[in-house]
Amino acid sequence: MATEIKMPQLGLTMTEGTIDEWIKKEGDIVKKGDALVSISTDKIVSEIESEVDGILHKIYVQDGEDVPVQGLLAIVGDADEQITINTNSPKIESQDNVEIEEEKNSLPMGKIQGNRIKASPLAKKMAIKMGADLTQITGTGYGGRIIQRDILSHEQNRVKNEPQEDLKETHIQAKSSTENMENSEPLTSMRKVIGKRMVESKLNAPHVTITTEANVDQMVALRNKFNKKNGEIRLSYTDILVKMTATALRHIPMMNTSIEEDRIIIHDKINIGVAVALDGGLVVPVVRDADRKGFMAISKDVRDLAAKARENKLSGDELTGGTFTISNLGNYEVDAFTPIINLPESAILGVGRIVRKPIVNENDEIVPASMMVLSLSFDHRVVDGALAAQLLKMIKGYLEDPDQMHL
């Protein structure tokens, strides 16, 4: 019997995945558990394995294409099964007369479904940037969807048909660009996903960033005291920030939100995503129920998730469900930065390094202090400045006086 290989849902918020590379080719013999294709989502790079022994009869989507969850990727079946493609739909036929129907792979040029053209978000943004008319472009993606390569192909054909003088100028510019190019390398799957997510966030969410500076002498003292008492568990500044931020979010639930079309979702769980830098990219694993955990439990979670991230062993569940994100660049001697919101969340906290500097205390005396800059970026569709300022002020208060968390 033939088996459909479909795009899996690797997390609760996943709606589609991108085909990075087919590891097996049409006609290859595969065994159960063999990796067939590498895919990437907005949060993870993974491989889809064959569920059965057989032959990879047909691949329906190519490298670089976006496919919705449960979209058909390929067919694996017995050697006696053959695939025939007619004008209506591809079918699988075998001695058992097995038939599996799939929607047509392409739509006529300019075909509109309902009131919209089927195109990936990246293709739409590229079309706007390049001034391309989507109604004049044939989609080669899943179900006739217009994808990035269709825009590029359309623009290349348009340039070829331009007057000779224009072509000459284009050739000169292209040659100049080539001559000035030094070393280059293709974008990795992770960089493509990160780029796509960052562009979507900046285009769709009106970012506002507010900053403050906190005297963290007491937080430093808290960490030193904890680590001296618990030798095996080493508490990091990120661990403390996760706990303090989660506690503040419990008091200001409207900052623990996300937006879905025309609705604001107020989450009853406080799940803090922690940005982890990797070679060539970053991921954001999630510490669940952070407001209900103590420092020791949070420290263990953060340490375990970071280790899995660096070994590329994070599961889909460990990368989804976040309601707020923290990005700490203090180890890289960064003073302050403006973090980009991790959609669909409505806010992200950027953390700079701790710097010893002179300050003026309440008695107008100049004294040394450990200072840290906090930057809170928020989605102005969901959150107003006053509310975001309340959250930042509360987190700053906890950093300057950790005992406030227990009040």
Stockholm file with secondary structure:
# STOCKHOLM 1.0

chainA/1-407         MATEIKMPQLGLTMTEGTIDEWIKKEGDIVKKGDALVSISTDKIVSEIESEVDGILHKIYVQDGEDVPVQGLLAIVGDADEQITINTNSPKIESQDNVEIEEEKNSLPMGKIQGNRIKASPLAKKMAIKMGADLTQITGTGYGGRIIQRDILSHEQNRVKNEPQEDLKETHIQAKSSTENMENSEPLTSMRKVIGKRMVESKLNAPHVTITTEANVDQMVALRNKFNKKNGEIRLSYTDILVKMTATALRHIPMMNTSIEEDRIIIHDKINIGVAVALDGGLVVPVVRDADRKGFMAISKDVRDLAAKARENKLSGDELTGGTFTISNLGNYEVDAFTPIINLPESAILGVGRIVRKPIVNENDEIVPASMMVLSLSFDHRVVDGALAAQLLKMIKGYLEDPDQMHL
#=GR chainA/1-407 SS CCEEEECCCCSTTCCEEEEEEESSCTTCEECTTCEEEEEECSSCEEEEECSSSEEEEEECSCTTCEEETTCEEEEEECTTCEEEECSSCEEEECTTCCCCCCCCSCCCTTCCBTTBCCBCHHHHHHHHHHTCCGGGCCCCSGGGCBCHHHHHHHHHHHHHTSCHHHHHHHHHHHHHHHHHCCCCCCCCHHHHHHHHHHHHHHHHSCEEEEEEEEECHHHHHHHHHHHHHCSSSCCCHHHHHHHHHHHHHHHCGGGSEEEETTEEEECSSCCEEECEEETTEEECCEETTGGGSCHHHHHHHHHHHHHHHHTTCCCTGGGSCCSEEEEECGGGTCCCCCCCCCTTBSEEEEEEEEEEEEEECTTSCEEEEEEEEEEEEEETTTCCHHHHHHHHHHHHHHHHCGGGGGC
#=GC SS_cons         CCEEEECCCCSTTCCEEEEEEESSCTTCEECTTCEEEEEECSSCEEEEECSSSEEEEEECSCTTCEEETTCEEEEEECTTCEEEECSSCEEEECTTCCCCCCCCSCCCTTCCBTTBCCBCHHHHHHHHHHTCCGGGCCCCSGGGCBCHHHHHHHHHHHHHTSCHHHHHHHHHHHHHHHHHCCCCCCCCHHHHHHHHHHHHHHHHSCEEEEEEEEECHHHHHHHHHHHHHCSSSCCCHHHHHHHHHHHHHHHCGGGSEEEETTEEEECSSCCEEECEEETTEEECCEETTGGGSCHHHHHHHHHHHHHHHHTTCCCTGGGSCCSEEEEECGGGTCCCCCCCCCTTBSEEEEEEEEEEEEEECTTSCEEEEEEEEEEEEEETTTCCHHHHHHHHHHHHHHHHCGGGGGC
//
